[in-house]
Amino acid sequence: MQEDKIKETIKLDQDLVSKSIKIAGLYDPEEYGLNINMWLNSDGAKLINLFESLDKFNLSKDASEILNISLLTNAYYPTNNITEKEFLKFKSDWLIKNSNLELIEEYLIQNHQDHINQKFVFFLFLVFYLAVLYQSVFQTAFYRYQIRIKFDYLSDHR
């Protein structure tokens, strides 16, 4: 009897894991007249070619906004000829290319840790490190500039 309950619990847990929702994004599809299934039946091979081609161009502001909406709208991942990891990498690479730190921050806050690849995490670490370094250099330069102003002022008014 106890053994049957354990088997039933394990089966139930396995069913729940297999039915976990696989979406990552920022926007509600209905806000833009899109559907949560918009990527589901897409051919991954065509998506890979498309994203690789788009990566070679500097898109206009309008085109970038359209790509932001399409890539960052909550939707099920495509399953044909592309892995979840590959698709999520395109999202991360797009965010890195645009370097919109507010959008990146919002994406990180609203999405599960498993949806963030290592390159994305490294980029964020690098941006944070450079920001701290820049602030330190700026403060040092400003401090030196203040001392020089004071020194120049004193030299002129002896």
C-alpha positions in Angstrom: 0.0 0.0 0.0 2.7 2.5 1.0 4.8 1.4 -2.0 1.9 2.2 -4.3 1.6 5.7 -2.9 5.3 6.3 -3.4 5.1 5.2 -7.0 2.0 7.3 -7.6 3.7 10.4 -6.1 6.8 9.8 -8.2 4.6 9.5 -11.3 2.7 12.7 -10.4 6.0 14.6 -9.9 7.3 13.4 -13.3 4.1 14.5 -14.9 4.4 18.0 -13.4 8.0 18.3 -14.5 7.2 17.4 -18.0 4.3 19.9 -18.1 6.4 22.8 -16.8 5.7 26.0 -18.9 8.5 26.9 -21.2 8.3 30.6 -21.9 10.7 33.5 -21.3 10.1 37.1 -22.1 8.8 40.5 -20.9 5.6 41.3 -22.7 2.1 40.0 -22.7 1.3 38.7 -26.2 -2.1 40.3 -26.1 -0.6 43.8 -25.6 0.7 43.6 -29.2 -1.9 41.4 -30.9 0.3 38.4 -30.8 -0.3 34.8 -29.7 1.6 32.8 -27.0 2.0 30.0 -29.7 3.6 32.4 -32.2 7.0 30.5 -32.2 5.8 27.0 -31.4 5.6 25.6 -34.9 8.4 27.7 -36.4 11.2 26.0 -38.3 14.2 26.4 -36.2 16.6 26.1 -39.1 14.9 29.1 -40.7 15.0 31.0 -37.5 18.7 30.3 -37.0 19.4 31.7 -40.5 17.2 34.7 -40.0 18.8 35.6 -36.6 22.3 35.1 -38.0 21.4 37.4 -40.9 19.9 40.0 -38.7 22.9 40.0 -36.5 25.0 41.4 -39.4 22.9 44.5 -39.7 22.5 47.7 -37.7 18.8 47.9 -37.6 16.8 51.1 -37.5 15.1 52.1 -34.2 11.8 51.0 -35.5 13.1 47.6 -36.7 14.9 47.1 -33.4 11.7 47.8 -31.5 9.8 45.3 -33.7 12.5 42.7 -33.0 12.4 43.5 -29.3 8.6 42.9 -29.2 8.8 39.7 -31.2 11.7 38.2 -29.3 10.8 39.4 -25.8 7.1 38.6 -25.9 6.1 35.7 -23.6 5.6 32.7 -26.0 6.3 29.0 -26.1 9.7 28.1 -27.6 9.9 26.7 -31.1 10.5 22.9 -31.1 11.3 22.1 -34.7 15.0 22.0 -35.6 16.1 24.2 -32.7 16.7 23.6 -29.0 15.3 25.7 -26.2 18.9 26.7 -25.3 19.6 27.9 -28.9 16.5 30.0 -29.0 17.2 31.6 -25.6 20.7 32.4 -26.7 19.3 34.4 -29.6 17.2 36.4 -27.0 20.3 37.0 -24.8 22.5 37.9 -27.8 19.9 40.4 -29.0 19.8 42.0 -25.6 23.6 42.2 -25.5 23.8 43.7 -29.0 21.3 46.4 -28.1 23.0 47.0 -24.7 19.7 48.4 -23.3 20.6 47.9 -19.7 17.1 48.8 -18.5 15.6 46.1 -20.7 18.2 43.6 -19.6 17.5 44.3 -16.0 13.8 43.9 -16.6 14.4 40.6 -18.5 16.6 39.3 -15.6 14.0 40.2 -13.0 11.0 38.7 -14.8 12.6 35.4 -16.0 13.8 32.2 -14.4 17.6 31.8 -13.9 17.7 28.8 -16.2 16.8 31.1 -19.1 20.0 33.1 -18.8 23.1 31.8 -20.6 26.7 32.2 -19.4 27.6 34.7 -22.1 24.7 36.9 -20.9 25.9 36.7 -17.3 29.5 37.5 -18.3 28.3 40.5 -20.3 26.4 41.8 -17.3 29.4 41.3 -15.0 31.6 43.1 -17.5 29.1 46.1 -17.8 28.9 46.3 -14.0 32.7 46.1 -13.6 33.3 48.8 -16.2 30.7 51.0 -14.6 32.4 50.7 -11.2 35.9 51.2 -12.9 34.6 54.2 -14.8 33.1 55.8 -11.7 36.4 55.2 -9.9 38.5 56.8 -12.7 36.0 59.7 -13.0 36.2 60.4 -9.3 40.0 60.2 -9.4 40.2 62.5 -12.4 37.7 64.9 -10.9 39.7 65.0 -7.6 42.9 65.6 -9.5 41.2 68.3 -11.5 40.0 70.0 -8.3 43.5 70.0 -6.9 44.9 71.4 -10.1 42.4 74.2 -10.1 43.2 75.0 -6.5 47.0 74.9 -7.2 46.6 77.1 -10.3 44.5 79.5 -8.4 47.0 79.8 -5.6 49.9 80.2 -8.1 48.1 83.0 -9.9 47.3 84.9 -6.6 50.5 85.0 -4.7 
